[in-house]
Amino acid sequence: MQSVDSKLISKIYGHQRGWVFSKNDFSGLGSDAAIRKALSRLEAKGTIRRVLRGVYDYPRMSTLLDTQMGPDLDALANALARKSGWRIQPSQNTALNVLGLSTQVPAQSVYLSDGPGKTYEIGNRQLIFKKRSLKESGFKHRESELVVQALKALGRERIDAKVRQKLSEKWTPDLWQKILRDTKTAPAWVSDVIRTIAKEEPS
């Protein structure tokens, strides 16, 4: 019979390095106490890293420096949202950085949230949640939220072939089709850009 530790490791390794998680992400793999103890053992072994109280990551590694990199703030924001049952939406500038459309290294990653406003200090960076109603946020996929916010940040005039190519390379054609179906309620010009990226002609 597979141990709780083995079940957790299997799920952790199933994600890419940089995945951030809490015990809630392992629901059904063991009792609450067993999962908590397993996470503690995996942290002690150095398999995972504690980022915040009750939140861990599978650390990304710098091949150049052969050392652990800081946690992925977008993954951390989403892990905190799952853990607390919040809905979140990246700010436009944060979406640009997550998708690699901005060359600036941000000191802050800002998310709108229907949870409480909070600021987390992560090394020399800040992860900020700003309380909002988020009535307009209804996308099924986080990728949809990211691309819509990023396109809004750029504005229609700044979206050229280079931007569309960079975005198209972010995800598979199948995922772009899901994003296309998911963003029908986005502004018309945003939908047209997404349709073009998804290799469909605007109607």
C-alpha positions as CSV (number, residue, x, y, z in Angstrom):
1,M,0.0,0.0,0.0
2,Q,1.4,3.4,-1.0
3,S,2.4,5.6,1.9
4,V,1.1,9.2,2.3
5,D,4.6,10.5,1.7
6,S,4.8,8.6,-1.6
7,K,1.4,9.8,-2.7
8,L,2.4,13.4,-2.0
9,I,5.8,13.0,-3.8
10,S,4.1,11.5,-6.8
11,K,1.7,14.5,-7.1
12,I,4.5,17.0,-6.4
13,Y,6.8,15.5,-9.1
14,G,3.8,15.4,-11.5
15,H,4.0,19.2,-11.5
16,Q,6.9,21.3,-12.8
17,R,9.4,22.8,-10.5
18,G,7.9,26.1,-9.2
19,W,4.6,24.6,-8.2
20,V,3.3,26.1,-4.9
21,F,0.9,24.2,-2.7
22,S,-0.7,23.7,0.7
23,K,-2.1,20.6,2.4
24,N,-5.5,21.4,0.8
25,D,-4.0,20.5,-2.6
26,F,-3.6,16.9,-1.3
27,S,-7.2,16.4,-0.1
28,G,-8.2,12.7,-0.4
29,L,-4.6,11.4,-0.2
30,G,-4.7,10.9,3.6
31,S,-6.0,12.4,6.8
32,D,-5.4,16.0,7.5
33,A,-2.8,15.1,10.2
34,A,-1.0,12.6,8.0
35,I,-0.7,15.1,5.1
36,R,0.6,17.8,7.5
37,K,3.2,15.4,8.9
38,A,4.2,14.2,5.5
39,L,4.8,17.7,4.3
40,S,6.9,18.4,7.4
41,R,9.1,15.4,6.6
42,L,9.5,16.3,3.0
43,E,10.5,19.8,4.0
44,A,13.1,18.4,6.5
45,K,14.5,16.3,3.7
46,G,14.8,19.4,1.4
47,T,12.4,18.0,-1.2
48,I,10.1,20.9,-0.7
49,R,10.5,24.4,0.8
50,R,8.3,26.2,3.2
51,V,7.4,29.6,1.6
52,L,4.8,30.9,4.1
53,R,3.0,29.3,7.0
54,G,1.3,26.2,5.6
55,V,2.4,26.9,2.1
56,Y,5.3,25.2,0.3
57,D,6.9,25.0,-3.1
58,Y,8.8,22.5,-5.3
59,P,11.7,24.9,-5.7
60,R,12.9,26.0,-9.1
61,M,16.6,25.6,-9.7
62,S,19.0,28.0,-11.4
63,T,21.2,25.8,-13.7
64,L,23.7,28.7,-14.0
65,L,24.2,29.1,-10.3
66,D,23.1,25.6,-9.2
67,T,21.0,27.0,-6.5
68,Q,17.3,27.4,-5.6
69,M,15.5,30.3,-7.1
70,G,12.9,32.4,-5.2
71,P,9.3,31.2,-5.3
72,D,7.1,31.9,-8.3
73,L,4.8,34.7,-7.1
74,D,2.1,33.9,-9.6
75,A,2.1,30.3,-8.4
76,L,2.1,31.5,-4.8
77,A,-0.8,33.8,-5.4
78,N,-2.8,31.0,-6.9
79,A,-1.9,28.6,-4.1
80,L,-3.0,31.1,-1.4
81,A,-6.3,31.7,-3.4
82,R,-7.0,27.9,-3.5
83,K,-6.0,27.5,0.2
84,S,-8.3,30.3,1.3
85,G,-11.1,30.0,-1.2
86,W,-10.5,33.4,-2.8
87,R,-11.1,34.4,-6.4
88,I,-8.2,36.4,-7.7
89,Q,-7.4,38.4,-10.8
90,P,-3.9,39.6,-11.7
91,S,-3.4,43.3,-12.2
92,Q,-2.7,44.3,-15.8
93,N,1.0,45.0,-15.1
94,T,1.4,41.7,-13.2
95,A,-0.2,39.8,-16.1
96,L,2.4,41.4,-18.5
97,N,5.2,40.2,-16.3
98,V,3.8,36.7,-15.8
99,L,3.5,36.3,-19.6
100,G,7.0,37.7,-20.3
101,L,5.6,40.7,-22.2
102,S,7.4,43.2,-19.9
103,T,11.2,43.3,-19.5
104,Q,11.0,45.0,-16.1
105,V,11.6,42.9,-13.0
106,P,8.8,43.9,-10.7
107,A,9.3,44.6,-7.0
108,Q,5.5,43.9,-6.5
109,S,3.0,41.4,-7.9
110,V,-0.5,42.8,-7.4
111,Y,-3.7,40.7,-7.5
112,L,-7.3,41.8,-7.1
113,S,-9.1,39.5,-4.7
114,D,-12.6,39.0,-3.2
115,G,-10.7,38.0,-0.1
116,P,-9.1,40.4,2.4
117,G,-6.5,42.9,1.4
118,K,-3.1,41.5,2.4
119,T,0.6,42.1,1.6
120,Y,3.2,39.3,1.9
121,E,6.9,40.0,2.0
122,I,8.7,37.4,-0.1
123,G,12.4,38.1,0.0
124,N,12.9,41.5,-1.5
125,R,9.5,41.4,-3.3
126,Q,5.9,42.0,-2.3
127,L,2.9,39.9,-3.1
128,I,-0.1,42.2,-2.7
129,F,-3.8,41.3,-2.7
130,K,-6.3,44.2,-3.1
131,K,-9.9,43.6,-2.1
132,R,-12.4,44.0,-4.9
133,S,-15.8,42.6,-5.8
134,L,-14.5,40.9,-9.0
135,K,-18.0,40.8,-10.5
136,E,-16.6,41.0,-14.0
137,S,-14.2,38.0,-13.4
138,G,-15.9,34.8,-14.7
139,F,-13.2,32.9,-16.7
140,K,-12.8,29.2,-16.1
141,H,-9.1,29.2,-16.8
142,R,-6.4,31.3,-15.1
143,E,-4.6,31.5,-18.5
144,S,-7.7,33.4,-19.9
145,E,-7.5,35.9,-17.0
146,L,-3.8,36.4,-17.7
147,V,-4.1,37.0,-21.4
148,V,-7.1,39.3,-21.2
149,Q,-5.4,41.5,-18.5
150,A,-2.1,41.6,-20.4
151,L,-3.8,42.6,-23.7
152,K,-5.7,45.3,-21.9
153,A,-2.5,46.6,-20.4
154,L,-0.8,46.8,-23.8
155,G,-3.8,48.3,-25.5
156,R,-4.9,47.6,-29.1
157,E,-2.3,49.8,-30.7
158,R,0.7,48.1,-29.1
159,I,-0.3,44.5,-30.1
160,D,1.8,43.6,-33.1
161,A,2.9,40.3,-34.8
162,K,5.8,39.9,-32.3
163,V,3.4,40.1,-29.3
164,R,1.0,37.7,-30.9
165,Q,3.8,35.3,-31.7
166,K,5.2,35.4,-28.2
167,L,1.7,34.7,-26.8
168,S,1.0,31.9,-29.2
169,E,4.2,30.1,-28.0
170,K,3.1,30.2,-24.4
171,W,0.5,27.5,-24.6
172,T,-0.6,24.6,-26.9
173,P,-3.1,25.1,-29.7
174,D,-5.6,23.0,-27.7
175,L,-5.3,25.4,-24.7
176,W,-5.6,28.4,-26.9
177,Q,-8.9,27.0,-28.2
178,K,-10.1,26.7,-24.6
179,I,-9.0,30.3,-23.9
180,L,-10.9,31.4,-27.1
181,R,-14.1,29.7,-25.9
182,D,-13.6,31.0,-22.4
183,T,-13.2,34.7,-23.3
184,K,-16.3,35.4,-25.4
185,T,-17.4,38.0,-22.8
186,A,-14.1,39.9,-23.1
187,P,-14.1,43.3,-25.0
188,A,-14.6,42.7,-28.8
189,W,-11.1,43.8,-29.8
190,V,-9.5,41.5,-27.1
191,S,-11.6,38.6,-28.4
192,D,-10.4,39.4,-31.9
193,V,-6.8,39.3,-30.9
194,I,-7.3,36.0,-29.1
195,R,-9.0,34.6,-32.1
196,T,-6.1,35.5,-34.3
197,I,-3.6,34.0,-31.9
198,A,-5.7,30.8,-31.8
199,K,-5.4,30.7,-35.6
200,E,-8.9,31.7,-36.3
201,E,-9.9,34.7,-38.4
202,P,-12.0,37.4,-36.6
203,S,-15.5,37.4,-37.8
